[in-house]
Amino acid sequence: MSLATQIKPISYLKSNTADIVKNFATNPEPLIITQNGEAKMAVVEISQYEKQQEQLALLRLIALGRKEYEAGNFTDAQTFFDEMDKE
């Protein structure tokens, strides 16, 4: 579905909230809410929001790992597994 069809004024959100919630069952696309003609917020279905949060957390972990690697804070795999075997 086109993003253009998912842009609605804040008055639409106020008067159609129950319908918006029902429509997420068949159309999980985010709904962009405008105020005075300017995009102000996105309304998303909760499972999509949770999925996005999990993806962001994973990306943060990857970025942190890359930063640690670039700083030289790492152990080669064989040393890691040898230490794991000791425990």
N, C-alpha and C positions, 0 to 999 in steps of 0.2 A: 504494500500500500504506500502511496505517496506521502511523504512527510507533510506536504502542503495541506492534505486533508486532515492532518492530526494537529493543526494549529487552531486554537480556540481562544476567544476572549475570556477573561476571568468571570464575566457574567454567565457564560455557558457552564463553567465549573460550579458556580453557586446554584444554578437552577436545575442542573442535570446530574448531580453527584451520584445518585443511585443508579442511573442509566450508565454512567461512565464505568462504575464498578462492575455492573453486569456485562458490559461490552468487552471488558478485559478477558473474559472467558473465551471469546471467539476472536478477539483482535488484541493481542498483547503488546502492540506497538505503543511507545510512549506518547503521551498527549502533551503538547506544548501549550502552555497557558501564557497569554499576553495580557499586559496591562498598559493602557494608553498606546497601543500599537507596538509595544516592545516585548520581546520574549522575556519572561520573568522566572518561569519554573517549568519543570517537566514532571508529569505525573506518570509513574510507572507501576506495573503490576509487581506485587511483593516478591514473587519468585525471580523475576528479572532483576530486581534490585539486589536480592541476596546473591544471585549469580555474579552480578557486577562487583559486589563487595568482595566476594571470594577471589575473583580474577585480579582485582586491585591488590589484595593481600599477597597473592602469589607474585605479582609483578614487583611489589615492594621487597619481598624476600629475594627475588632474583637480583634486583638492584643492590641490595645489601650484600649479597654474596659476591657480586662483581666488584663492589667497592673493597671488600675484605681481600679478595684475590689480588686486586691491583696494589693494595697496600702490603702485599706479601704475607698476609695472615692465612696461610693454608698449610696443609700437610698432604704429602703424596698418598695415593690410595693404599699402597702396600703398608706404609707405616700406620695408617689409620686402621686397617684390618688387623695388623699385628697387635695394636693396642686393644682393639675390641676382643680379640682372642684371649688376651691376658685377663680380662674381666670376666 
